[in-house]
Amino acid sequence: MDHYDLVVIGSGPAGQKAAIAAAKLGKRAAVVERRDMVGGVCINTGTIPSKTMREAVLYLTGLNQRELYGQSYRLKNEITVADLSARTMHVVGKEIDVIQNQLSRNRVNLILGSATFVSPHEIDVEGASGDLKKVTADKVVIAVGTRPARPSGVDFDGATIVDSDQILGMDHVPPSMVVVGAGVIGIEYASMFAALGTKVTVIEKRPSMLDFCDREIIEALQYQLRERGVTFRFGESVLSVERHPSGTLTVLESGKKIPADTVLYSAGRQGVTDELKVDAAGLTPDSRGRLTVDADCRTEVGHIYAVGDVIGFPALAATSMEQGRRAAYHAFGEPVGQTRAELQPIGIYSIPEISYVGRTEDELTKDNVPFEVGIARYRELARGAIMGDSFGMLKLLVHADRRTLLGVHAFGSNATELVHIGQTVMGCDGTVDYLVDSVFNYPTLAEGYKVAALDAVNKMRAIERVRAEGHSGDLDLDVG
């Protein structure tokens, strides 16, 4: 029986960083992972494959170049799944190699097999051939991630009715598709297949999509998706999905029937803690298989930590990495700085992409926070014209009194890269004046920060001018 200072179950972004952080502290660490899932869901079926597929779609369809070369421009007329998967498999293989190399260089032992708890400190690892290995640990980090939630009564076959993992294994690009669920994953895939020419219908039981994002940004995304033929059915729930020789028929509770070649269910994700027998460790997951943790990612069992998707929102690779590092540091008494949760960026890799950090207009209005809006549109930027992106935008929310940034919202090409400038300014408690006085490379999209900052400052200056001239001094707006 091997003993470790730390055993990490799961080799996704959270598990990798936890194990390597412990190794950097001089601890003996091991990662347990199934042979076919090194790198976790992120590398094999989630973030990396889907984002690589997105890049392949943009390249092969020539979508980003159509404003310059015409709407009929296309690098390849008949795009096949093989075209998309070739790039995906290359990137996935390379990333797995990088992960294995990083673990090896840091002397983290990779134990291949499926883990189950025997007791709070003892874990069984069953190999592919059925052999059993027992390990013990002073500290344990659970980083097993999630799998797609599958509603009962839906007959998934991996071909005509698929979940968000199975869609990467499809053997053709379907002419039509129904996407059930307008969350992040559903909208990302809906936008990709719409770009490929698939006729997409999105069904969402809520009255809108991605309601945690800025409303103006989401309206811009919906407009772009509708321009590509996407139909939205909000406030609708699926009653049943029928499979027929010619395709599928999705029946809604309202009585509508939607035919399509393929149905993608994107109905959230389920933690895979059931496979770990966590009850043997004294843990109780919720109905979605997720574990409850404190601010240091520690579960109710003091020496066991949980990180990544298995603890729920925000369930992003970027935040999962930081959770893994912080959990390892806390486990071994290493000081760690405070992470400002309000400064964690959100990136949605739809086509076009969305990214933001901080608060939205609706949130600020609800809390009666005075703010001004500054906007830069890509069509105003030379770089936007060069790239052929005229619909993108950068939006700054500025405190009307303190002049600090309260939120940064980007939409369009490179939005997920662009947002980090605003994140840094917010993290340093910088003001809009810093952006006004800064010099940005030209032509760049980053120049949009100066344009948006000037827009906000000019609006605030206009307000001050009115006040100075006394035009509003005698108005009584109190209506009792």
C-alpha positions, -999 to +999 in steps of 0.1 A: +000+000+000+015+033-011+012+064+011+011+100-002+009+134+014-017+142-012-038+121-036-058+139-062-087+121-079-090+135-114-065+150-138-085+179-152-073+215-148-082+216-111-065+182-103-034+190-123-028+223-105-035+209-071-010+180-075+017+202-090+012+229-063+017+202-036+048+189-054+062+224-055+058+225-018+079+194-015+050+170-008+047+135-023+017+137-046-002+113-069-030+118-094-056+090-100-072+090-135-087+065-159-064+055-187-086+070-214-092+103-196-058+118-188-065+155-188-101+150-176-132+161-194-116+194-202-091+178-225-110+149-238-147+158-243-151+194-231-133+227-233-103+218-255-122+197-282-151+221-284-129+252-286-107+235-312-137+226-332-148+262-330-115+274-345-118+247-373-154+259-381-142+296-383-113+287-405-130+263-429-162+283-433-143+315-438-169+332-416-146+359-403-136+369-438-170+373-454-174+410-447-143+415-468-148+389-495-185+385-497-211+363-480-204+335-504-168+332-494-159+298-480-126+281-477-142+247-483-176+240-497-182+206-483-170+205-447-170+170-431-167+158-395-133+144-405-122+180-414-132+191-379-119+161-360-085+162-376-076+194-359-093+184-327-075+152-323-041+168-330-047+194-303-061+169-278-031+146-283-006+174-279-023+186-247-023+152-231+014+149-238+020+183-222+000+173-191+019+140-187+052+158-191+043+184-165+033+157-139+064+137-146+087+168-143+072+176-110+075+140-098+038+136-095+029+099-097+001+092-123-019+062-112-042+049-140-075+034-129-108+042-113-108+054-077-133+046-049-131+055-013-127+027+013-124+051+042-116+089+046-079+082+041-079+050+020-086+047-017-089+017-040-077+021-076-090-005-101-069-007-132-082-015-167-074-052-163-092-054-130-061-053-108-065-035-075-041-010-060-046+005-026-033+040-017-036+061+015-032+098+019-030+125+045-049+149+023-073+142-006-085+165-034-116+154-053-114+168-089-135+143-108-156+168-128-190+162-143-208+144-170-238+156-191-271+153-172-295+130-191-332+135-185-351+102-179-371+091-208-348+104-235-332+076-255-297+088-263-281+069-291-250+089-298-261+096-334-295+112-337-301+121-300-268+132-284-255+149-253-226+175-252-200+147-249-214+126-278-217+154-302-180+154-308-183+118-321-209+124-347-201+110-382-217+139-402-227+175-401-265+173-398-287+195-421-309+204-391-306+203-353-326+210-322-306+222-292-324+217-259-311+242-234-298+277-240-270+276-215-233+282-223-227+248-239-259+247-258-254+282-273-217+275-281-227+244-301-258+261-316-236+289-330-210+265-343-234+243-363-253+274-375-219+286-389-216+253-407-250+258-424-271+236-401-306+249-395-307+252-357-337+255-333-329+263-297-355+254-271-352+270-236-378+269-208-366+302-194-378+335-210-342+343-221-308+329-225-275+335-206-293+358-182-262+363-161-246+383-189-252+419-199-285+422-217-273+444-245-245+419-253-270+390-253-293+409-276-264+414-300-256+377-299-292+367-306-293+391-335-262+375-350-275+340-345-308+348-360-290+362-390-275+328-395-309+311-394-311+301-357-347+299-343-353+305-306-382+290-287-381+306-253-406+297-225-409+262-240-404+228-224-398+195-242-425+169-237-408+141-257-383+133-284-394+108-310-369+089-333-381+081-368-363+065-398-360+100-414-349+118-382-363+131-350-395+149-339-393+170-308-427+175-292-431+206-269-455+209-241-472+237-260-481+213-287-454+224-312-436+197-331-401+204-345-385+179-370-347+177-372-320+153-382-303+155-347-313+166-312-286+179-288-295+178-252-276+204-231-295+202-198-267+209-174-241+185-159-240+159-132-211+154-108-196+119-110-192+115-072-215+084-074-187+064-089-163+074-060-185+059-032-179+092-013-202+081+015-173+058+026-153+090+032-181+107+051-193+129+023-228+136+010-233+150-025-264+170-035-290+158-060-267+168-089-237+149-075-219+181-064-200+186-031-203+215-008-171+233+002-160+264+022-140+293+009-108+272+009-125+243-011-126+221+020-155+197+025-171+188+057-144+162+062-115+184+072-087+167+052-107+162+020-110+190-005-131+193-037-124+216-067-135+222-102-169+214-118-178+190-090-184+219-067-207+238-091-207+274-104-188+289-121-175+255-134-148+270-157-114+256-165-098+289-154-115+291-120-109+254-115-072+258-119-071+284-092-093+263-069-069+234-072-039+256-064-056+272-034-068+239-020-033+224-021-018+255-004-044+255+023-040+217+029-003+222+037-005+255+055+010+276+027-002+312+028-023+322-002-036+356-013-073+365-015-089+359-049-115+386-056-144+365-069-160+396-086-129+398-108-130+363-122-137+367-159-164+347-178-157+336-213-184+321-236-170+307-269-200+312-290-197+326-325-192+356-320-177+351-285-186+369-253-165+377-223-170+399-192-157+407-158-175+426-130-211+436-128-239+441-154-261+472-159-291+454-144-272+444-113-259+480-108-294+495-114-310+471-089-285+481-062-289+518-070-253+522-079-247+554-100-228+545-132-221+557-167-216+536-198-188+539-223-190+520-256-165+513-284-177+496-315-154+475-336-165+493-367-150+525-352-116+508-348-092+504-376-084+469-364-120+460-366-121+470-403-089+451-410-104+420-393-137+424-410-156+426-377-181+455-377-205+441-351-182+436-322-182+460-292-165+468-259-186+482-231-173+498-199-194+505-168-179+533-148-189+545-113-204+580-117-187+594-086-155+573-080-148+569-117-137+533-111-145+504-135-175+484-123-178+461-153-162+453-186-182+435-213-168+424-247-186+410-277-170+399-310-136+387-322-110+381-294-134+392-267-120+365-243-085+380-248-096+416-247-114+414-213-082+409-193-071+445-198-102+457-180-098+429-154-063+442-145-074+478-142-103+467-119-079+446-099-057+476-093-087+498-085-078+519-115-101+546-128-115+554-162-089+582-164-061+557-165-075+544-198-081+579-212-045+588-205-029+556-217-015+550-251-025+518-269-009+502-299-026+512-332-043+495-349-055+471-322-088+461-306-073+471-273-076+507-285-113+502-279-106+507-242-095+543-248-125+549-271-150+535-246-133+554-217-135+587-236-172+580-244-179+575-207-159+605-196-175+628-222-209+617-208-199+625-173-184+658-184-217+667-200-235+661-167-210+682-148-215+710-174-252+710-168-247+712-130-222+740-134-246+760-155-273+756-129-299+743-153-312+717-129-308+735-096-344+746-091-361+715-104-383+696-079-387+660-090-401+647-057-436+634-066-443+623-030 
